[in-house]
Amino acid sequence: MTKEIETRLAELTMKNGGTLTPEAVVEDAKQKDSPLHSMFEWDTKKAAYQHWLDVARGLIRSVRVEVHIESRKVSTVAYVRDPKAPHDQQGYVRTATLRSDTDLAREALEQEFARITAAMHRARELSVFFGLKDELESMIATLGEFRERLAA
């Protein structure tokens, strides 16, 4: 993020009584001279298509599957990002399909933990800022150890 964008977001926050809303950001970005303007797709057909893709991603993530493992029933997502898909391409695969391929299942789980780790690092930055670092450090260490065992 550029300093100019950071400054504009801070200005909008102050202008809105200390709260920043997506609506305020979009309204400001509509102005061609706003530093936020170029961050948005203003071609409504392209923007609508991007939104539809986001909705489709949400629908895919919302599907759940129930699996009976031993004597208990487990409910989980029915689709995950396809571990075979190149990093610059999207694609989902049914979790039931991965269940029979240990290597791909492990890779899919590693991807999930990579996302969790990224979120934990963001939370770490916040925990330092808020003075709550110690509790989070322990969780991050445990997560890292599990990822290493998973990769081995």
DOZA-899385 format. One record per residue (C-alpha): residue number from 1; residue in three letters; y, z, x. Coordinates in nm, 2 decimals, padded with zeros to 4 digits. Layout:
BEGIN
{node NUM,ALA,{Y,Z,X}}
...
END
This chain:
BEGIN
{node 1,MET,{00.00,00.00,00.00}}
{node 2,THR,{00.34,-00.09,00.14}}
{node 3,LYS,{00.62,00.17,00.17}}
{node 4,GLU,{00.82,-00.04,-00.08}}
{node 5,ILE,{00.55,00.00,-00.35}}
{node 6,GLU,{00.50,00.37,-00.27}}
{node 7,THR,{00.88,00.42,-00.31}}
{node 8,ARG,{00.89,00.23,-00.64}}
{node 9,LEU,{00.60,00.43,-00.78}}
{node 10,ALA,{00.78,00.76,-00.67}}
{node 11,GLU,{01.10,00.63,-00.85}}
{node 12,LEU,{00.91,00.56,-01.16}}
{node 13,THR,{00.75,00.90,-01.15}}
{node 14,MET,{01.09,01.07,-01.13}}
{node 15,LYS,{01.23,00.84,-01.40}}
{node 16,ASN,{00.95,00.95,-01.63}}
{node 17,GLY,{00.99,01.32,-01.58}}
{node 18,GLY,{00.73,01.36,-01.31}}
{node 19,THR,{00.45,01.17,-01.47}}
{node 20,LEU,{00.35,00.82,-01.37}}
{node 21,THR,{00.18,00.61,-01.64}}
{node 22,PRO,{00.02,00.26,-01.62}}
{node 23,GLU,{00.25,00.15,-01.89}}
{node 24,ALA,{00.56,00.24,-01.69}}
{node 25,VAL,{00.41,00.06,-01.39}}
{node 26,VAL,{00.34,-00.26,-01.59}}
{node 27,GLU,{00.69,-00.26,-01.75}}
{node 28,ASP,{00.85,-00.23,-01.41}}
{node 29,ALA,{00.62,-00.49,-01.26}}
{node 30,LYS,{00.73,-00.74,-01.53}}
{node 31,GLN,{01.06,-00.77,-01.35}}
{node 32,LYS,{01.03,-01.05,-01.09}}
{node 33,ASP,{01.24,-00.85,-00.84}}
{node 34,SER,{01.01,-00.55,-00.86}}
{node 35,PRO,{00.80,-00.49,-00.55}}
{node 36,LEU,{00.51,-00.43,-00.80}}
{node 37,HIS,{00.54,-00.78,-00.95}}
{node 38,SER,{00.31,-00.96,-00.71}}
{node 39,MET,{00.04,-00.71,-00.76}}
{node 40,PHE,{-00.03,-00.84,-01.11}}
{node 41,GLU,{-00.18,-01.16,-01.25}}
{node 42,TRP,{00.09,-01.29,-01.48}}
{node 43,ASP,{-00.10,-01.60,-01.60}}
{node 44,THR,{-00.23,-01.46,-01.93}}
{node 45,LYS,{-00.54,-01.67,-01.93}}
{node 46,LYS,{-00.64,-01.56,-01.59}}
{node 47,ALA,{-00.55,-01.20,-01.66}}
{node 48,ALA,{-00.74,-01.20,-01.99}}
{node 49,TYR,{-01.05,-01.34,-01.80}}
{node 50,GLN,{-01.02,-01.06,-01.54}}
{node 51,HIS,{-00.99,-00.80,-01.82}}
{node 52,TRP,{-01.30,-00.95,-01.99}}
{node 53,LEU,{-01.49,-00.92,-01.66}}
{node 54,ASP,{-01.39,-00.56,-01.64}}
{node 55,VAL,{-01.51,-00.50,-01.99}}
{node 56,ALA,{-01.84,-00.68,-01.91}}
{node 57,ARG,{-01.88,-00.46,-01.60}}
{node 58,GLY,{-01.83,-00.15,-01.82}}
{node 59,LEU,{-02.08,-00.27,-02.08}}
{node 60,ILE,{-02.34,-00.33,-01.80}}
{node 61,ARG,{-02.28,00.02,-01.66}}
{node 62,SER,{-02.30,00.17,-02.00}}
{node 63,VAL,{-02.66,00.07,-02.07}}
{node 64,ARG,{-02.91,00.35,-02.03}}
{node 65,VAL,{-03.29,00.34,-01.99}}
{node 66,GLU,{-03.53,00.62,-02.06}}
{node 67,VAL,{-03.83,00.66,-01.83}}
{node 68,HIS,{-04.11,00.91,-01.86}}
{node 69,ILE,{-04.19,01.06,-01.53}}
{node 70,GLU,{-04.48,01.30,-01.53}}
{node 71,SER,{-04.41,01.53,-01.82}}
{node 72,ARG,{-04.04,01.48,-01.85}}
{node 73,LYS,{-03.81,01.21,-01.98}}
{node 74,VAL,{-03.53,01.09,-01.75}}
{node 75,SER,{-03.23,00.89,-01.88}}
{node 76,THR,{-03.04,00.68,-01.63}}
{node 77,VAL,{-02.84,00.36,-01.61}}
{node 78,ALA,{-03.03,00.05,-01.68}}
{node 79,TYR,{-02.84,-00.17,-01.43}}
{node 80,VAL,{-02.71,-00.11,-01.08}}
{node 81,ARG,{-02.54,-00.34,-00.83}}
{node 82,ASP,{-02.80,-00.58,-00.69}}
{node 83,PRO,{-02.87,-00.47,-00.34}}
{node 84,LYS,{-02.96,-00.83,-00.24}}
{node 85,ALA,{-02.62,-00.96,-00.36}}
{node 86,PRO,{-02.37,-01.04,-00.07}}
{node 87,HIS,{-02.09,-00.79,-00.04}}
{node 88,ASP,{-01.84,-01.05,-00.16}}
{node 89,GLN,{-02.03,-01.13,-00.48}}
{node 90,GLN,{-02.11,-00.94,-00.79}}
{node 91,GLY,{-02.44,-00.90,-00.96}}
{node 92,TYR,{-02.65,-00.64,-01.13}}
{node 93,VAL,{-03.02,-00.58,-01.14}}
{node 94,ARG,{-03.23,-00.38,-01.38}}
{node 95,THR,{-03.33,-00.04,-01.24}}
{node 96,ALA,{-03.68,-00.09,-01.38}}
{node 97,THR,{-03.71,-00.40,-01.16}}
{node 98,LEU,{-03.61,-00.20,-00.85}}
{node 99,ARG,{-03.85,00.08,-00.93}}
{node 100,SER,{-04.14,-00.13,-00.82}}
{node 101,ASP,{-03.97,-00.23,-00.49}}
{node 102,THR,{-03.93,00.08,-00.27}}
{node 103,ASP,{-03.70,-00.09,-00.01}}
{node 104,LEU,{-03.46,-00.23,-00.27}}
{node 105,ALA,{-03.46,00.09,-00.46}}
{node 106,ARG,{-03.37,00.28,-00.15}}
{node 107,GLU,{-03.10,00.03,-00.07}}
{node 108,ALA,{-02.96,00.06,-00.42}}
{node 109,LEU,{-02.96,00.44,-00.39}}
{node 110,GLU,{-02.79,00.42,-00.05}}
{node 111,GLN,{-02.51,00.21,-00.22}}
{node 112,GLU,{-02.47,00.47,-00.48}}
{node 113,PHE,{-02.44,00.74,-00.22}}
{node 114,ALA,{-02.19,00.53,-00.02}}
{node 115,ARG,{-01.97,00.53,-00.34}}
{node 116,ILE,{-02.02,00.90,-00.38}}
{node 117,THR,{-01.93,00.96,-00.02}}
{node 118,ALA,{-01.61,00.76,-00.05}}
{node 119,ALA,{-01.51,00.96,-00.36}}
{node 120,MET,{-01.60,01.28,-00.17}}
{node 121,HIS,{-01.37,01.18,00.12}}
{node 122,ARG,{-01.09,01.12,-00.13}}
{node 123,ALA,{-01.16,01.46,-00.27}}
{node 124,ARG,{-01.16,01.60,00.08}}
{node 125,GLU,{-00.81,01.48,00.13}}
{node 126,LEU,{-00.70,01.64,-00.19}}
{node 127,SER,{-00.88,01.96,-00.11}}
{node 128,VAL,{-00.70,01.99,00.22}}
{node 129,PHE,{-00.37,01.93,00.04}}
{node 130,PHE,{-00.45,02.19,-00.22}}
{node 131,GLY,{-00.60,02.44,00.03}}
{node 132,LEU,{-00.96,02.42,-00.10}}
{node 133,LYS,{-01.12,02.24,00.20}}
{node 134,ASP,{-01.41,02.48,00.29}}
{node 135,GLU,{-01.61,02.44,-00.03}}
{node 136,LEU,{-01.59,02.06,-00.02}}
{node 137,GLU,{-01.69,02.04,00.34}}
{node 138,SER,{-02.02,02.20,00.27}}
{node 139,MET,{-02.10,01.95,-00.01}}
{node 140,ILE,{-02.00,01.65,00.21}}
{node 141,ALA,{-02.23,01.77,00.49}}
{node 142,THR,{-02.52,01.81,00.25}}
{node 143,LEU,{-02.46,01.47,00.11}}
{node 144,GLY,{-02.45,01.31,00.46}}
{node 145,GLU,{-02.77,01.48,00.55}}
{node 146,PHE,{-02.94,01.34,00.24}}
{node 147,ARG,{-02.81,00.99,00.31}}
{node 148,GLU,{-02.95,01.00,00.66}}
{node 149,ARG,{-03.29,01.11,00.53}}
{node 150,LEU,{-03.28,00.83,00.27}}
{node 151,ALA,{-03.20,00.57,00.54}}
{node 152,ALA,{-03.47,00.69,00.77}}
END
